[in-house]
Amino acid sequence: MLDSFCKEGKAEEALALLGEMELLGSKCVPNDVTYNVVINGLSKKGELDKARKLLDKMRRLGKVSAFTYNPLISGLFTKGLVEEALSLKDEMEKRGVAPTVATYNALIYGLCRCGRMDEAREKFFEMGKSKLSQDIISYNSLIYGYCRVGNVREALYFFERLRHSRILPTARTFNVLIDGYCKSGALGEAQKLKKEMVESGFSPDVCTYTILVNTSCKLGNLAMAKELFDEMQNKDLQPDCFAYNTRIAGELMLGTVSQAFRLREEMTARGIPSDTVTYNVLMDGLSKTGSLRKVYGLWQKMISEGFQPDCFTYTSLIHAHCKRGRLREAKDIFDSMVENNFSPSLVTYTILIHAHGKKGNLKVAYELFRRMMENNVSPNEITYNALIDGFCRKGRTELAYQLFCEMKEKGLNPNKYSYTLLIDGYCDEGKWSEAMKLYAFMILKLNRRQLLRATVYSKQPPHAKHSNQRLISAASTSFFFLRAI
């Protein structure tokens, strides 16, 4: 019964039953297995204080074993109590309790989850020294950990090591590596690994396809995303909510709103319920078109279906209002967001700063900029560009240049738009010398492709744009002469 309670997640009931057993005395004496089962249940539920107390009792009774410590070590890692988890392993050894493969796996996985890869690797090799054989869990944990921190090369080292051992990889091994490749933008390598996965006798599952569809969408390869999505369905694999959300987001990236809504209807017809992300993605796509009526329609439907708005939802509403120039309403939504204990994100602030800067409300834009930094939200290049644009539009290039310099001081690299905005601002004010200097500096800092794009985006007259190739080779004064025509 204790085991059943714990498997059902009823650790409190299991603990109460253990207490009743103890009260019965010699009639029903709990043994070490009984205690271990309850500690395991409590640890999985996150009831670590109660699990610790039970561990103390077992210490006094002299009944501790690796099975006692292992679940608590995992539970401590889950709660982020890394040092305490590591100290339990040390305590085990001091008490003469030898760590098992499960102990090491708990340590390796826990360290990988918090990005402490050097220590995780050390524990992996420590297993061999302790004459314990690493298993597929040990390997999968390290491969996952290295992929998580973006070190696919090291993940591949352990994958190759695994293949040369007697241990067979699992579908999870391949999925983790495919995800690692995808996160680094190497979609081609991920596709090759999917092929290798099939050759190794594993069928790609919904997880495999969803990872690949998601990356294809992020890279703007909607044709590939659709092909993979269709292939998944042709193999009788039912796309889940996340897979649909990814496809919907991809269509909205391309501006094909009708196709995004068609996918959502298909999702509903298949009995796959929407979630908050589905609504957020659709609202975000519509907000960029400034379609307030449709955005609010989705908002109301979302609430009626029992989903609670989050930071992303509020940001989409703010964006929709900003696109329509309704900044007062956008501010009201921003205030409501804060009142409801949602912290505005970098995107939220940047949208508002850009909208106010464009309208010439520089005081409000700058106040928002300072407020975000006071709230420990660090501006990025896009935020700075929005402010620089606002100041240049108003002929305040001195302040725009100060922001440009501040941006560099904070370790952010001004991009082609940063330079173009400021050069345009100088030219509009007739400050040819400053414009020339900045253009020359831009040539030194940006590569040829970036410069081509920068000059194309510059507000020069059409006949000046034919000189762009020549301007990249040398900062010719003819560029600024043509700007003045």
Secondary structure, 3 states (H helix, E strand, C coil): CHHHHHHCCCHHHHHHHHHHHHHCHHHCCCCHHHHHHHHHHHHHCCCHHHHHHHHHHHHHHCCCCHHHHHHHHHHHHHCCCHHHHHHHHHHHHHCCCCCCHHHHHHHHHHHHHCCCHHHHHHHHHHHHHCCCCCCHHHHHHHHHHHHHCCCHHHHHHHHHHHHCCCCCCCHHHHHHHHHHHHHCCCHHHHHHHHHHHHHCCCCCCHHHHHHHHHHHHHCCCHHHHHHHHHHHHHCCCCCCHHHHHHHHHHHHHCCCHHHHHHHHHHHHHCCCCCCHHHHHHHHHHHHCCCCHHHHHHHHHHHHHCCCCCCHHHHHHHHHHHHHCCCHHHHHHHHHHHHHCCCCCCHHHHHHHHHHHHHHCCHHHHHHHHHHHHHCCCCCCHHHHHHHHHHHHHCCCHHHHHHHHHHHHHCCCCCCHHHHHHHHHHHHHCCCHHHHHHHHHHHHHHCCHHHHHHHHHHCCCCHHHHCCHHHHHHCCCHHHHHHHHC
